[in-house]
Amino acid sequence: MTTPTAATPHWTAVCAVQDILPNTGVCALVGQHHIAIFRTGTGQWFALNNIDPRSQASVLARGLMGNLGDRLVVASPLYKQHFDLHTGECLEAPQQSVRTYPVRTEGGQVLVQAS
C-alpha cells in the first residue's frame, strides 16, 4: 500500500505494523525512493535509502541489524559495510553514507516521509 494518508499528506503508508517482525527490515517504494524500513525489538523504527552505495543494488533491507559499540546498525548483505540506523552514516567509508527518512506508526500502519 503506497497511498498518502488524508490527515498527513506528506506521509505515505507502506504497510501494517505487524508486517515487519522485530529486528528485521523490509523495502518499500515510496515515490521514486527505494526505502529500507527497520523495526527493533524495542519498538523503534528507522528508514534508510535501500540502495547499497557500493553495489548500487537495492538490498539494505535484507541486512542484519545489530550494535557496534553503542551504535545501532544494519550490515549490508553484499559488502558488509555497517550503516548507522539513526544517521545513515557508513562506519567503514563515510563517503558512502545513505539518506535517512522520517518514519512513524499511526493507526496500526507504518508511515514514511519521502520527498
Residue, then its C-alpha position, 0 to 999 in steps of 0.5 A: m500500500t503506497t497511498p498518502t494518508a488524508a490527515t498527513p499528506h506528506w506521509t505515505a503508508v507502506c504497510a501494517v505494523q505487524d508486517i515487519l517482525p522485530n529486528t528485521g527490515v523490509c523495502a518499500l517504494v515510496g515515490q521514486h525512493h527505494i526505502a529500507i524500513f527497520r523495526t527493533g525489538t524495542g519498538q523503534w523504527f528507522a528508514l534508510n535509502n535501500i540502495d547499497p552505495r557500493s553495489q548500487a543494488s537495492v538490498l539494505a533491507r535484507g541486512l542484519m541489524g545489530n550494535l557496534g559499540d553503542r551504535l545501532v546498525v544494519a550490515s549490508p548483505l553484499y559488502k558488509q559495510h555497517f550503516d548507522l540506523h539513526t544517521g545513515e552514516c557508513l562506519e567503514a567509508p563515510q563517503q558512502s553514507v545513505r539518506t535517512y527518512p522520517v518514519r512513524t506508526e499511526g493507526g496500526q500502519v507504518l508511515v514514511q516521509a519521502s520527498 
